Structures are given as C-alpha cells and as structure tokens.
Amino acid sequence: MSVDDALRSAGRILRRRTSSVLPYYALAAATADVTRLPLLVGLAVAFVALASTGRLGPLLDELAAVNPELLRPDSPTGLPAAAGQRLADVLFSPSVVVPLGLAVVLAVVVSVLASGVTRAAALSAVDAALREDDPLAAGVAGMRRWKTFAGLVLLRWVLFLVAGVPFLAAVVGGVATLGSVSDPAALDQGAAVAVLATLVGALVTLLAVVAVVVLLAFAGPAVVVDGRGLASAVRRSVGVPFAHPVGFLVYGVVVVGSYVALGVAAGLLGIAGVGRLVTVASAFVVAPLLDAVAVSLYADWTDADETSEAGEQRGAATESTTRRETGSSDDRVAAGTADESGFVFGEGTTMESETGAERADRAGEADVETTGTEAESASPAGTGGVVAAVRGALTDGLRELGTFLREGWGYVVVSAVTLLAGVAGGWTVTAGSEVRIDPPADPGSVFGLVPVGPFVNIAVNNWFVATTAGFSGLFGGLPTLGTLLFNGVLVGAVAGVVDPLVFAAFVGPHGVVELPAIAVAGGVGLRLGHVAWDVWRGTRPNAALADELERTWRLVVGLLVVFVVAGFVEAFVTPQVAAAVL
C-alpha cells in the first residue's frame, strides 16, 4: 500500500465513519479538562487557606489601590517595593506552594493516565474503521490497553526531557562563563562563545527531539495492529524507518506538510479573525487523518514483512495462498488476545486482523457498499453530499438533544445547579473587593462594525468548551463538574466587579441562550460519567458505553446549532442592546 492509498483510506473513514471515530478524538481533546481538574482543586485549596487566615482580602485591596502611575518597569511585578514584597510573601508561603505543588504533580499523573486511555481508544477505533469493523466497540475494548499507551506517553516525555539537556547545559554554561569574566576586553569573546554554545546546544536538542518523534511514530499503531506490549511496540516502531525508508520518508513529508498547512491556515484564519477554527481542524481533521494513515501503513508493512519471512521458511506461493484463504495471520490473532505486557483484552473483544491489501479493498468497497445512517449521509457525491451529510448530522443532533432534555433532565438540573454555585462563588469573592471595571466608552462597537470574526470565534470556542466538558465526563463526571464550576466562577467574578446594569446589558442577551446550553453540555457529561461508572462496576455491558459515546457526539453536534445562535447574538445583538441600555 502506498502513502497515497493510505490517505484515501483515511479520508474514507472520516467521511463515512464520522460519528463512530470522532467521538474518540473529542475524548482526546477532553484530556485537557481532565488534567486541569487537579490544578483547579489546588487553586481552590490555596485560596481557602489564604482567605481563612485573613491574608487575601487586605492584599487584594492593597493591589487595587495601587496608582498605575507608580508602577515600576524595573520591578519584576511592576509594583512598588512594599506591595511587591507582600505579594511575594503570600504567593510563596506554604499555604500556596504546598497545595499547588501537589496539584501540579497530580495533574502530570492524571494527564499521563488520561492520555493513555484516550490514545488507546482513538487508535483502536481507527484500526477497526480501516478493517470495516465497529469503531465504537473497538474503541471501548481498546481502552484496556491504557497501560501500554500511558507508558508510551511517559516514555516520550522522559525522552523529550533528556533531549533538552544539551540546550539547558549550553545556556547554563554560557551564563556561568559570562559571570566569571571580569576583564571587559574578554567579555565580547565570552559572549560570542556563549551564543555559539547555545546555538549548538539548541541544534543538538532539536535533532534529538526529531529523532524521538521519528523513532516512536509507529509505536501506537504497533500496539493496536499487532497487540504489542510497550517494549515490543517501541522496537517495532524503531525498526520501521530502516525496514521501509522510502515509505517512511513519504509519510514524514505528509506529516510535516499537514502541520505546515495547518500553520499557514492558522495565520490566514488569524488575519481573517477566525483563528479558533484551527483548534477544531487540528482535533477533528488533522489528528484522525494522520492516525489513520499511520495505522494503515503500519498494518500493510507488517503484513508484507510477515509474508516475506514466511516465504523464506515455507515458500512464498504457499504462504500467499494461505493468507488469501484465511484473511488473517495466526500470529496477529494470537497477539490480539494478550500482548507482551500481559494486558488481556478479554473474551469476545479480540478482533481478527486483515492484511493491508484487504484493508484497502474493503475501504474501496465502502464507496459502493455502506450501511446505516453514516452511509446514507455519505451517499451523495461532491459538495452536495457534504452539505447533505452536515444537514443530516445537525438534524439528528437536534433530535437527540430534544430526547435528552425529556429523558435526562435530571442530569441537566445537577449541571445547572453546579454552574450556578460557581457563579455565586465567583461573585462572593469579588463583590466585596474594591476592584471595579468600567464599561467601554462605545459599547456598540466593542466587536467592530462587522463582527463576523468574533461571531465565528465565540461560537466555535463555546462549542469546543462544551464538547470537551461533555466528553471529559467519561472519567467519573468529575472533570465535567470542575469545568462547570470554573466557568461559573469566571462569570460570577466578572459580575462582582461591574455595575449590575452593565453586566445585564453585556451578558443577558446571549447569556439566556449560552448558559443553558453549557448546563446541557454538563448534563451530557454527567450522564456519560454515570454510564462509564456502571460499565466499570460491571452492571452494564461495554456496548452501553460505546452507544453512549456515540450519543454524546450526536448531542454536542446538536449543541453546535445552539452555540451558533448564541454566538450570533453575542457578536451582533448584545453590543447594540448594551449601547441602547447604557
């Protein structure tokens, strides 16, 4: 299989298996919400500790009373010496350092574990989609490989840290050299040596980082395709560039080209004022596309290697006939039961693998033979087909949204109460302070005369936040609750430092749509967490979690319509209402 064939196969699964594959990439994007939870808890503990000892209020009042004309550009904080010293005493006190330090450590651990779960699920879903199997079921089953993928994440981080040692050593050495030079005549020479050493260190670090990326590029596919453990997957990945140099080089060009194109698009969209679209494109187009290409290529290269080795032992013709008759490798099937690290997938979750050629053939047949809702939405060709697919997805999402509000209203109530609790907490913290924010001089032009860019950015940002809040609920619903509290605190904190009429004028028009939509997204996440908890306890089958992940995706797609309406009101209507009221 060529890289071009792999790209076509990847494009097919994005078009035809959208609601089966993209939920796992939404789950991967939600890893940030999961990681943020320990940090939010650490901040909350530090805040309560400072407030309970009476050290926070006086400090905030003192900072609010600082005259901007007295700010010192030569000071690290820009504050007068006395105020800066008191701020440092508070920030570096044990009440702040201990909880925040523990929170950072816990956040790193949570990030590694959550990334292991989400990467295992995403690549397993992609592998199943390429084999024309059920990606949703495969993704849930693939979560059992979380230890192997968490190990890969940790290994990458460690190797990246090691790769940064030459640059760090060069910087430290250069600074030490300059500090030891007392002769002004030798200072210029020392500075030149320090700069040269830093450049060399940076180059070595860059090459080391590239080497880590290159050598581990196919470790993930080795786990899902061959059922490899951590050590074996790393060995297989390291061998790929040497066994298939041309194909690997072309694949590297595709990866680099994709990110260069994404960077160019980010620049152009930033100029147009709609840069937030890049985040969505990266998470839901570029990431699954490159993963599908990598899995497809690795599967084909593995099959070719196995065929070559078997040919030397039993004869190429006999092995070729056997593989066409069986459609899978005995070694691959055995590996699918338990990998080298002993992570058993369990009865009924192992899926037989196919050869790379069969993957391409079956992906090609999907152009003619497709089933279910995705096939119906993908059947029209060209631009009309895309429009019909998007319209169908939005319609299904709105229909699912209505069903959820009727059947899952209890989750929404809990979510709304949590959001309101955050609003109340934020308002309580800031309302008693002396900080006040005045409204803009011209409220009607706060977003410009034709706020198309702000409208798109607001709608996309709010939808992405709601999507990650919903999918982060997989981890017991706790990250969803954290996101609700965090956003509620932000809203309440702003309400506490502005005039009530100003707040109502600038938040009310779109808030009546946006805030309930956020509460609904939180309810979606809480229900996903409930189902995941039941599956973990064994009271529901794995299929229930797969179905709930697909339902969650349809719900957030339906919420996209709501956030587009809210974003339009916020960009075009709210400023005019504020101008009229104020």
Buried (B, 14 or more C-beta within 10 A) or exposed (E): BEBEBBBBBBBBBBBBBBBBBBBBBBBBBBBBBBBBBBBBBBBBBBBEBBEEEEBBEEBBEBBEEBEEEEEEEEEEBBBBEEBBEBBEEBBEBEBBEBBBEBBEEBBBBBBBBBBBBBBBBBBBBBBBBBBBBBBBBBBBBBBBBBBBBBBBBBBBBEBBEEBBEBBEBBBEBBEEBEEEBEEEEEEEEBBEBBEEBBEEBBEBBEEBBEEBBBBBBBBBBBBBBBBBBBEBBBEBBBBBBEBBEEBBEBBBEBBEEBEEEBEEBBEEBBEEBBBBBBBBBBBBBBBBBBBBBBBBBBBBBBBBBBBEEBBEEEEEEEBEEBBEEEEBBEBBBEBBEBBBBEBEBEEEBBBEBBBBBBBBEBBEEBBEEBEEEBEEBBEEEEEEBBEBBEEBBBBBBBEBBEBBEEEBEEBBEBBBEBBBBBBBBBBEBBEEBEBEEEBBEEBBEBBEEEBBBBBBBBBBBBBBBBBBBBBBBBBBBBBBBBBBBBBBBEBBBBBBBBBEEBBBBBBEBBBEBBBBBBBBBBBBBBBBBBBBBBBEEEEBEBEBBBBBBBBBBBBBBBBBBBBBBBBBBBBBEBBEBBBEBB
